[in-house]
């Protein structure tokens, strides 16, 4: 069974951190591709091992502007 999940990726110094928005799982890698591959593996393992793993609905992801913020 294949499920589609949403990832938020950001850079922290030399690493890219990928976080799954439907389950509380994150991973990292030296590239975006590696971070996402590691996250895919981590989420699959989490879903296999967690007895009560129930992914939440994909949240609304949007941007917003803060006036005067640099």
N, C-alpha and C positions, 0 to 999 in steps of 0.2 A: 504494500500500500504506500503510495507516494502522497505526501502533503506539501503544500506550498507555504513557506513561512517568510516573514519579513525580517530583514536585518538592518540595523543601523551601524554604520562603520565610521569610526573617527581615528585620527592619528594621535598617538601619544609618543612623543620623541621619535625613536626609530621604529616603533611598532604600530601596526594597525590593529585596532580592537573592534571586533564584530560582536554585536549583541542581538539575540533573537528577541523580537518584540512580543511574540506570543507565549513564550516560556522564559523563565528566568535563567537563561544560559548565555554565557559569553565565552569568547576565545580570542586568540590573537595570532598574528603572523607578521612576517617581514614585508609582505605585500598584501594588497587588498585581496587578491585571488587566494593567497595562502590563508589569510584570516577567515575568509568565507568557507574554504575547504575544511579548515579546522573546526569552524562553527557547525558545519553540516555534520561532521563526525560526532561532535559533542552533543548536539541535539538528538541525533539518532541513538546514542548511548543513553542519554537521559530518558528518552521515551521508552527504551527497552527496559531500563532498570527501575524507573519510578512506578510504584503501584498506583498512585493517584494522579498520574500525569494527565492533565486536561488542558490542552492549549486554549488560551483565550482567543476571542475573535480578534482579527487584525485591527489594531487601533488606527484611528485617523492620524495620519502623519502629514503635517503641513508646516509652513514657515510663517513667521510673523515678524513685524518690525517694531523695535523699541525706539521711540524718538530720542534723539540726542546721544544714543549709545555709540561708542567708538568702535 
